Amino acid sequence: MKYTNEASYQTALANGMRKVKEYPDKKNGISYAYAITRSEWEEIRRDHHVDY
C-alpha cells in the first residue's frame, strides 16, 4: 500500500497484519507490504470464537 494510505494501514492492523516489507516505489515514493501468517490468523479466530 502507499505509505500515506492511513485507512488501509488501519484496516491491516485491525485484521492482525504487520508490516513485513518497505520498498521504494516510483509512483508512490514508498510502499509497504503487510501480511499475516495462517497460524496468526487461526489464533485470532480462536481467541474471538468466530466461524468463517
Phi and psi restraints in degrees (value plus and minus 20) as a CYANA .aco file:
   2 LYS   PHI     -83.1   -43.1
   2 LYS   PSI     117.5   157.5
   3 TYR   PHI     -80.3   -40.3
   3 TYR   PSI     -40.2    -0.2
   4 THR   PHI    -115.3   -75.3
   4 THR   PSI     -16.8    23.2
   5 ASN   PHI    -102.9   -62.9
   5 ASN   PSI      63.3   103.3
   6 GLU   PHI     -81.4   -41.4
   6 GLU   PSI     -60.1   -20.1
   7 ALA   PHI     -83.3   -43.3
   7 ALA   PSI     -64.4   -24.4
   8 SER   PHI     -86.7   -46.7
   8 SER   PSI     -58.1   -18.1
   9 TYR   PHI     -80.7   -40.7
   9 TYR   PSI     -67.6   -27.6
  10 GLN   PHI     -84.5   -44.5
  10 GLN   PSI     -58.1   -18.1
  11 THR   PHI     -84.9   -44.9
  11 THR   PSI     -63.8   -23.8
  12 ALA   PHI     -79.6   -39.6
  12 ALA   PSI     -66.9   -26.9
  13 LEU   PHI     -83.5   -43.5
  13 LEU   PSI     -61.2   -21.2
  14 ALA   PHI     -83.5   -43.5
  14 ALA   PSI     -45.4    -5.4
  15 ASN   PHI    -115.1   -75.1
  15 ASN   PSI      -8.4    31.6
  16 GLY   PHI      65.5   105.5
  16 GLY   PSI     -11.8    28.2
  17 MET   PHI    -101.3   -61.3
  17 MET   PSI     141.5   181.5
  18 ARG   PHI    -156.9  -116.9
  18 ARG   PSI     135.9   175.9
  19 LYS   PHI     -91.0   -51.0
  19 LYS   PSI     105.3   145.3
  20 VAL   PHI    -132.2   -92.2
  20 VAL   PSI     -35.1     4.9
  21 LYS   PHI    -177.9  -137.9
  21 LYS   PSI     123.6   163.6
  22 GLU   PHI    -149.0  -109.0
  22 GLU   PSI     109.7   149.7
  23 TYR   PHI    -166.0  -126.0
  23 TYR   PSI     133.3   173.3
  24 PRO   PHI     -87.5   -47.5
  24 PRO   PSI     123.2   163.2
  25 ASP   PHI    -157.1  -117.1
  25 ASP   PSI     100.9   140.9
  26 LYS   PHI     -77.6   -37.6
  26 LYS   PSI     -58.4   -18.4
  27 LYS   PHI     -98.2   -58.2
  27 LYS   PSI     -62.4   -22.4
  28 ASN   PHI    -125.6   -85.6
  28 ASN   PSI     -26.3    13.7
  29 GLY   PHI      69.3   109.3
  29 GLY   PSI     -85.5   -45.5
  30 ILE   PHI    -158.4  -118.4
  30 ILE   PSI     120.0   160.0
  31 SER   PHI    -146.2  -106.2
  31 SER   PSI     133.4   173.4
  32 TYR   PHI    -140.2  -100.2
  32 TYR   PSI     127.3   167.3
  33 ALA   PHI    -135.8   -95.8
  33 ALA   PSI     110.0   150.0
  34 TYR   PHI    -135.0   -95.0
  34 TYR   PSI     127.7   167.7
  35 ALA   PHI    -172.9  -132.9
  35 ALA   PSI     146.5   186.5
  36 ILE   PHI    -163.2  -123.2
  36 ILE   PSI     120.4   160.4
  37 THR   PHI    -101.5   -61.5
  37 THR   PSI     141.3   181.3
  38 ARG   PHI     -80.0   -40.0
  38 ARG   PSI     -63.2   -23.2
  39 SER   PHI     -85.4   -45.4
  39 SER   PSI     -56.7   -16.7
  40 GLU   PHI     -84.3   -44.3
  40 GLU   PSI     -62.6   -22.6
  41 TRP   PHI     -84.4   -44.4
  41 TRP   PSI     -63.2   -23.2
  42 GLU   PHI     -84.2   -44.2
  42 GLU   PSI     -56.4   -16.4
  43 GLU   PHI     -84.8   -44.8
  43 GLU   PSI     -61.3   -21.3
  44 ILE   PHI     -81.7   -41.7
  44 ILE   PSI     -65.2   -25.2
  45 ARG   PHI     -79.7   -39.7
  45 ARG   PSI     -64.6   -24.6
  46 ARG   PHI     -81.8   -41.8
  46 ARG   PSI     -65.4   -25.4
  47 ASP   PHI     -85.7   -45.7
  47 ASP   PSI     -49.8    -9.8
  48 HIS   PHI    -122.7   -82.7
  48 HIS   PSI     -19.9    20.1
  49 HIS   PHI      31.1    71.1
  49 HIS   PSI      29.1    69.1
  50 VAL   PHI    -127.3   -87.3
  50 VAL   PSI     111.2   151.2
  51 ASP   PHI    -120.3   -80.3
  51 ASP   PSI      99.7   139.7
